[in-house]
Amino acid sequence: MQAQDPAQIAHLLAELRQEHRDLDVAIQQMATSIGCDELQITRMKKRKLLLKDAIARLESKLIPDLDA
């Protein structure tokens, strides 16, 4: 889905930020548990980085282009 409307982008940003926060909490909980699955934690961290990149791209779409 290519969101071009600023309202759609803002909504998608909110969803991605929430997922990013949720992953952060889940990673912290898994890391402190006994017998944690390191492979699962690694996958979650990778997903978290992908979300961070997607958030940055969407945030840049919200910044208006200024002609120099």
KOLGU-4560 file (N, C-alpha, C; in nm, 3 decimals, padded with zeros to 5 digits):
<recs>
<n_xx: 00.084 n_yy: -00.118 n_zz: 00.000 ca_xx: 00.000 ca_yy: 00.000 ca_zz: 00.000 c_xx: 00.088 c_yy: 00.124 c_zz: 00.000 mol: A seq: 1 type: MET>
<n_xx: 00.070 n_yy: 00.208 n_zz: -00.096 ca_xx: 00.144 ca_yy: 00.333 ca_zz: -00.105 c_xx: 00.055 c_yy: 00.446 c_zz: -00.055 mol: A seq: 2 type: GLN>
<n_xx: 00.076 n_yy: 00.485 n_zz: 00.067 ca_xx: -00.003 ca_yy: 00.594 ca_zz: 00.126 c_xx: 00.057 c_yy: 00.727 c_zz: 00.083 mol: A seq: 3 type: ALA>
<n_xx: -00.023 n_yy: 00.811 n_zz: 00.018 ca_xx: 00.023 ca_yy: 00.941 ca_zz: -00.027 c_xx: -00.043 c_yy: 01.054 c_zz: 00.052 mol: A seq: 4 type: GLN>
<n_xx: -00.160 n_yy: 01.030 n_zz: 00.102 ca_xx: -00.232 ca_yy: 01.129 ca_zz: 00.180 c_xx: -00.164 c_yy: 01.145 c_zz: 00.316 mol: A seq: 5 type: ASP>
<n_xx: -00.138 n_yy: 01.270 n_zz: 00.359 ca_xx: -00.072 ca_yy: 01.289 ca_zz: 00.489 c_xx: -00.147 c_yy: 01.223 c_zz: 00.606 mol: A seq: 6 type: PRO>
<n_xx: -00.279 n_yy: 01.219 n_zz: 00.599 ca_xx: -00.356 ca_yy: 01.155 ca_zz: 00.706 c_xx: -00.332 c_yy: 01.004 c_zz: 00.706 mol: A seq: 7 type: ALA>
<n_xx: -00.323 n_yy: 00.943 n_zz: 00.588 ca_xx: -00.295 ca_yy: 00.801 ca_zz: 00.579 c_xx: -00.154 c_yy: 00.771 c_zz: 00.629 mol: A seq: 8 type: GLN>
<n_xx: -00.060 n_yy: 00.855 n_zz: 00.591 ca_xx: 00.078 ca_yy: 00.837 ca_zz: 00.635 c_xx: 00.087 c_yy: 00.849 c_zz: 00.787 mol: A seq: 9 type: ILE>
<n_xx: 00.018 n_yy: 00.947 n_zz: 00.844 ca_xx: 00.020 ca_yy: 00.965 ca_zz: 00.989 c_xx: -00.040 c_yy: 00.844 c_zz: 01.060 mol: A seq: 10 type: ALA>
<n_xx: -00.147 n_yy: 00.790 n_zz: 01.004 ca_xx: -00.212 ca_yy: 00.672 ca_zz: 01.064 c_xx: -00.117 c_yy: 00.551 c_zz: 01.057 mol: A seq: 11 type: HIS>
<n_xx: -00.055 n_yy: 00.531 n_zz: 00.943 ca_xx: 00.039 ca_yy: 00.421 ca_zz: 00.927 c_xx: 00.159 c_yy: 00.439 c_zz: 01.020 mol: A seq: 12 type: LEU>
<n_xx: 00.206 n_yy: 00.563 n_zz: 01.034 ca_xx: 00.316 ca_yy: 00.590 ca_zz: 01.126 c_xx: 00.280 c_yy: 00.552 c_zz: 01.270 mol: A seq: 13 type: LEU>
<n_xx: 00.160 n_yy: 00.585 n_zz: 01.310 ca_xx: 00.116 ca_yy: 00.552 ca_zz: 01.446 c_xx: 00.114 c_yy: 00.400 c_zz: 01.466 mol: A seq: 14 type: ALA>
<n_xx: 00.068 n_yy: 00.327 n_zz: 01.367 ca_xx: 00.065 ca_yy: 00.181 ca_zz: 01.377 c_xx: 00.206 c_yy: 00.123 c_zz: 01.385 mol: A seq: 15 type: GLU>
<n_xx: 00.296 n_yy: 00.174 n_zz: 01.301 ca_xx: 00.433 ca_yy: 00.123 ca_zz: 01.299 c_xx: 00.505 c_yy: 00.156 c_zz: 01.429 mol: A seq: 16 type: LEU>
<n_xx: 00.483 n_yy: 00.276 n_zz: 01.481 ca_xx: 00.546 ca_yy: 00.314 ca_zz: 01.609 c_xx: 00.496 c_yy: 00.226 c_zz: 01.722 mol: A seq: 17 type: ARG>
<n_xx: 00.368 n_yy: 00.192 n_zz: 01.722 ca_xx: 00.313 ca_yy: 00.105 ca_zz: 01.826 c_xx: 00.374 c_yy: -00.035 c_zz: 01.816 mol: A seq: 18 type: GLN>
<n_xx: 00.384 n_yy: -00.087 n_zz: 01.695 ca_xx: 00.446 ca_yy: -00.219 ca_zz: 01.676 c_xx: 00.591 c_yy: -00.216 c_zz: 01.722 mol: A seq: 19 type: GLU>
<n_xx: 00.663 n_yy: -00.106 n_zz: 01.693 ca_xx: 00.802 ca_yy: -00.091 ca_zz: 01.734 c_xx: 00.813 c_yy: -00.094 c_zz: 01.887 mol: A seq: 20 type: HIS>
<n_xx: 00.724 n_yy: -00.022 n_zz: 01.954 ca_xx: 00.724 ca_yy: -00.021 ca_zz: 02.102 c_xx: 00.690 c_yy: -00.160 c_zz: 02.158 mol: A seq: 21 type: ARG>
<n_xx: 00.593 n_yy: -00.226 n_zz: 02.096 ca_xx: 00.554 ca_yy: -00.359 ca_zz: 02.141 c_xx: 00.670 c_yy: -00.459 c_zz: 02.127 mol: A seq: 22 type: ASP>
<n_xx: 00.741 n_yy: -00.449 n_zz: 02.016 ca_xx: 00.856 ca_yy: -00.537 ca_zz: 01.996 c_xx: 00.965 c_yy: -00.508 c_zz: 02.099 mol: A seq: 23 type: LEU>
<n_xx: 00.986 n_yy: -00.382 n_zz: 02.131 ca_xx: 01.086 ca_yy: -00.344 ca_zz: 02.229 c_xx: 01.055 c_yy: -00.409 c_zz: 02.364 mol: A seq: 24 type: ASP>
<n_xx: 00.930 n_yy: -00.402 n_zz: 02.404 ca_xx: 00.887 ca_yy: -00.462 ca_zz: 02.531 c_xx: 00.904 c_yy: -00.613 c_zz: 02.526 mol: A seq: 25 type: VAL>
<n_xx: 00.863 n_yy: -00.674 n_zz: 02.417 ca_xx: 00.873 ca_yy: -00.820 ca_zz: 02.404 c_xx: 01.019 c_yy: -00.866 c_zz: 02.406 mol: A seq: 26 type: ALA>
<n_xx: 01.106 n_yy: -00.791 n_zz: 02.341 ca_xx: 01.249 ca_yy: -00.826 ca_zz: 02.340 c_xx: 01.307 c_yy: -00.817 c_zz: 02.480 mol: A seq: 27 type: ILE>
<n_xx: 01.272 n_yy: -00.711 n_zz: 02.552 ca_xx: 01.322 ca_yy: -00.696 ca_zz: 02.688 c_xx: 01.274 c_yy: -00.810 c_zz: 02.778 mol: A seq: 28 type: GLN>
<n_xx: 01.148 n_yy: -00.848 n_zz: 02.764 ca_xx: 01.094 ca_yy: -00.957 ca_zz: 02.846 c_xx: 01.161 c_yy: -01.090 c_zz: 02.813 mol: A seq: 29 type: GLN>
<n_xx: 01.180 n_yy: -01.115 n_zz: 02.684 ca_xx: 01.243 ca_yy: -01.241 ca_zz: 02.643 c_xx: 01.388 c_yy: -01.247 c_zz: 02.688 mol: A seq: 30 type: MET>
<n_xx: 01.458 n_yy: -01.134 n_zz: 02.680 ca_xx: 01.600 ca_yy: -01.131 ca_zz: 02.715 c_xx: 01.622 c_yy: -01.159 c_zz: 02.863 mol: A seq: 31 type: ALA>
<n_xx: 01.525 n_yy: -01.124 n_zz: 02.946 ca_xx: 01.541 ca_yy: -01.144 ca_zz: 03.090 c_xx: 01.488 c_yy: -01.279 c_zz: 03.137 mol: A seq: 32 type: THR>
<n_xx: 01.422 n_yy: -01.352 n_zz: 03.049 ca_xx: 01.367 ca_yy: -01.482 ca_zz: 03.089 c_xx: 01.475 c_yy: -01.590 c_zz: 03.085 mol: A seq: 33 type: SER>
<n_xx: 01.455 n_yy: -01.692 n_zz: 03.165 ca_xx: 01.549 ca_yy: -01.804 ca_zz: 03.170 c_xx: 01.525 c_yy: -01.891 c_zz: 03.047 mol: A seq: 34 type: ILE>
<n_xx: 01.634 n_yy: -01.930 n_zz: 02.983 ca_xx: 01.623 ca_yy: -02.016 ca_zz: 02.866 c_xx: 01.562 c_yy: -01.946 c_zz: 02.747 mol: A seq: 35 type: GLY>
<n_xx: 01.597 n_yy: -01.819 n_zz: 02.728 ca_xx: 01.538 ca_yy: -01.742 ca_zz: 02.618 c_xx: 01.588 c_yy: -01.793 c_zz: 02.483 mol: A seq: 36 type: CYS>
<n_xx: 01.507 n_yy: -01.775 n_zz: 02.382 ca_xx: 01.538 ca_yy: -01.817 ca_zz: 02.246 c_xx: 01.613 c_yy: -01.704 c_zz: 02.176 mol: A seq: 37 type: ASP>
<n_xx: 01.745 n_yy: -01.719 n_zz: 02.164 ca_xx: 01.828 ca_yy: -01.615 ca_zz: 02.104 c_xx: 01.793 c_yy: -01.591 c_zz: 01.957 mol: A seq: 38 type: GLU>
<n_xx: 01.757 n_yy: -01.696 n_zz: 01.886 ca_xx: 01.721 ca_yy: -01.681 ca_zz: 01.745 c_xx: 01.594 c_yy: -01.597 c_zz: 01.731 mol: A seq: 39 type: LEU>
<n_xx: 01.497 n_yy: -01.622 n_zz: 01.816 ca_xx: 01.373 ca_yy: -01.544 ca_zz: 01.813 c_xx: 01.401 c_yy: -01.398 c_zz: 01.848 mol: A seq: 40 type: GLN>
<n_xx: 01.487 n_yy: -01.374 n_zz: 01.946 ca_xx: 01.522 ca_yy: -01.237 ca_zz: 01.984 c_xx: 01.590 c_yy: -01.167 c_zz: 01.867 mol: A seq: 41 type: ILE>
<n_xx: 01.680 n_yy: -01.237 n_zz: 01.799 ca_xx: 01.749 ca_yy: -01.180 ca_zz: 01.683 c_xx: 01.650 c_yy: -01.143 c_zz: 01.573 mol: A seq: 42 type: THR>
<n_xx: 01.553 n_yy: -01.230 n_zz: 01.549 ca_xx: 01.451 ca_yy: -01.202 ca_zz: 01.447 c_xx: 01.367 c_yy: -01.081 c_zz: 01.485 mol: A seq: 43 type: ARG>
<n_xx: 01.334 n_yy: -01.072 n_zz: 01.614 ca_xx: 01.254 ca_yy: -00.958 ca_zz: 01.660 c_xx: 01.333 c_yy: -00.827 c_zz: 01.648 mol: A seq: 44 type: MET>
<n_xx: 01.461 n_yy: -00.833 n_zz: 01.677 ca_xx: 01.545 ca_yy: -00.713 ca_zz: 01.665 c_xx: 01.556 c_yy: -00.669 c_zz: 01.518 mol: A seq: 45 type: LYS>
<n_xx: 01.567 n_yy: -00.766 n_zz: 01.429 ca_xx: 01.573 ca_yy: -00.734 ca_zz: 01.286 c_xx: 01.442 c_yy: -00.669 c_zz: 01.241 mol: A seq: 46 type: LYS>
<n_xx: 01.330 n_yy: -00.724 n_zz: 01.285 ca_xx: 01.199 ca_yy: -00.666 ca_zz: 01.251 c_xx: 01.189 c_yy: -00.524 c_zz: 01.306 mol: A seq: 47 type: ARG>
<n_xx: 01.241 n_yy: -00.504 n_zz: 01.426 ca_xx: 01.237 ca_yy: -00.372 ca_zz: 01.489 c_xx: 01.318 c_yy: -00.271 c_zz: 01.406 mol: A seq: 48 type: LYS>
<n_xx: 01.435 n_yy: -00.313 n_zz: 01.356 ca_xx: 01.515 ca_yy: -00.225 ca_zz: 01.271 c_xx: 01.445 c_yy: -00.193 c_zz: 01.139 mol: A seq: 49 type: LEU>
<n_xx: 01.379 n_yy: -00.293 n_zz: 01.082 ca_xx: 01.303 ca_yy: -00.269 ca_zz: 00.958 c_xx: 01.190 c_yy: -00.168 c_zz: 00.982 mol: A seq: 50 type: LEU>
<n_xx: 01.125 n_yy: -00.181 n_zz: 01.097 ca_xx: 01.019 ca_yy: -00.086 ca_zz: 01.132 c_xx: 01.075 c_yy: 00.054 c_zz: 01.148 mol: A seq: 51 type: LEU>
<n_xx: 01.191 n_yy: 00.064 n_zz: 01.212 ca_xx: 01.255 ca_yy: 00.195 ca_zz: 01.232 c_xx: 01.284 c_yy: 00.261 c_zz: 01.097 mol: A seq: 52 type: LYS>
<n_xx: 01.335 n_yy: 00.182 n_zz: 01.001 ca_xx: 01.362 ca_yy: 00.235 ca_zz: 00.867 c_xx: 01.234 c_yy: 00.279 c_zz: 00.797 mol: A seq: 53 type: ASP>
<n_xx: 01.129 n_yy: 00.199 n_zz: 00.810 ca_xx: 01.001 ca_yy: 00.234 ca_zz: 00.747 c_xx: 00.944 c_yy: 00.362 c_zz: 00.809 mol: A seq: 54 type: ALA>
<n_xx: 00.958 n_yy: 00.376 n_zz: 00.940 ca_xx: 00.910 ca_yy: 00.496 ca_zz: 01.008 c_xx: 00.986 c_yy: 00.617 c_zz: 00.958 mol: A seq: 55 type: ILE>
<n_xx: 01.117 n_yy: 00.606 n_zz: 00.944 ca_xx: 01.198 ca_yy: 00.717 ca_zz: 00.896 c_xx: 01.158 c_yy: 00.758 c_zz: 00.754 mol: A seq: 56 type: ALA>
<n_xx: 01.133 n_yy: 00.658 n_zz: 00.668 ca_xx: 01.091 ca_yy: 00.689 ca_zz: 00.530 c_xx: 00.957 c_yy: 00.762 c_zz: 00.528 mol: A seq: 57 type: ARG>
<n_xx: 00.863 n_yy: 00.715 n_zz: 00.609 ca_xx: 00.731 ca_yy: 00.779 ca_zz: 00.612 c_xx: 00.739 c_yy: 00.920 c_zz: 00.671 mol: A seq: 58 type: LEU>
<n_xx: 00.822 n_yy: 00.937 n_zz: 00.773 ca_xx: 00.837 ca_yy: 01.071 ca_zz: 00.831 c_xx: 00.895 c_yy: 01.168 c_zz: 00.730 mol: A seq: 59 type: GLU>
<n_xx: 00.986 n_yy: 01.120 n_zz: 00.645 ca_xx: 01.043 ca_yy: 01.208 ca_zz: 00.543 c_xx: 00.940 c_yy: 01.247 c_zz: 00.437 mol: A seq: 60 type: SER>
<n_xx: 00.841 n_yy: 01.160 n_zz: 00.416 ca_xx: 00.734 ca_yy: 01.194 ca_zz: 00.321 c_xx: 00.645 c_yy: 01.307 c_zz: 00.374 mol: A seq: 61 type: LYS>
<n_xx: 00.638 n_yy: 01.319 n_zz: 00.506 ca_xx: 00.555 ca_yy: 01.424 ca_zz: 00.566 c_xx: 00.621 c_yy: 01.560 c_zz: 00.562 mol: A seq: 62 type: LEU>
<n_xx: 00.754 n_yy: 01.563 n_zz: 00.540 ca_xx: 00.824 ca_yy: 01.691 ca_zz: 00.533 c_xx: 00.806 c_yy: 01.748 c_zz: 00.393 mol: A seq: 63 type: ILE>
<n_xx: 00.752 n_yy: 01.869 n_zz: 00.383 ca_xx: 00.729 ca_yy: 01.925 ca_zz: 00.249 c_xx: 00.860 c_yy: 01.955 c_zz: 00.178 mol: A seq: 64 type: PRO>
<n_xx: 00.860 n_yy: 01.933 n_zz: 00.046 ca_xx: 00.977 ca_yy: 01.965 ca_zz: -00.035 c_xx: 00.984 c_yy: 02.115 c_zz: -00.056 mol: A seq: 65 type: ASP>
<n_xx: 01.100 n_yy: 02.172 n_zz: -00.031 ca_xx: 01.119 ca_yy: 02.314 ca_zz: -00.049 c_xx: 01.213 c_yy: 02.337 c_zz: -00.165 mol: A seq: 66 type: LEU>
<n_xx: 01.173 n_yy: 02.420 n_zz: -00.259 ca_xx: 01.261 ca_yy: 02.451 ca_zz: -00.371 c_xx: 01.365 c_yy: 02.551 c_zz: -00.324 mol: A seq: 67 type: ASP>
<n_xx: 01.489 n_yy: 02.526 n_zz: -00.362 ca_xx: 01.598 ca_yy: 02.614 ca_zz: -00.318 c_xx: 01.604 c_yy: 02.738 c_zz: -00.402 mol: A seq: 68 type: ALA>
</recs>
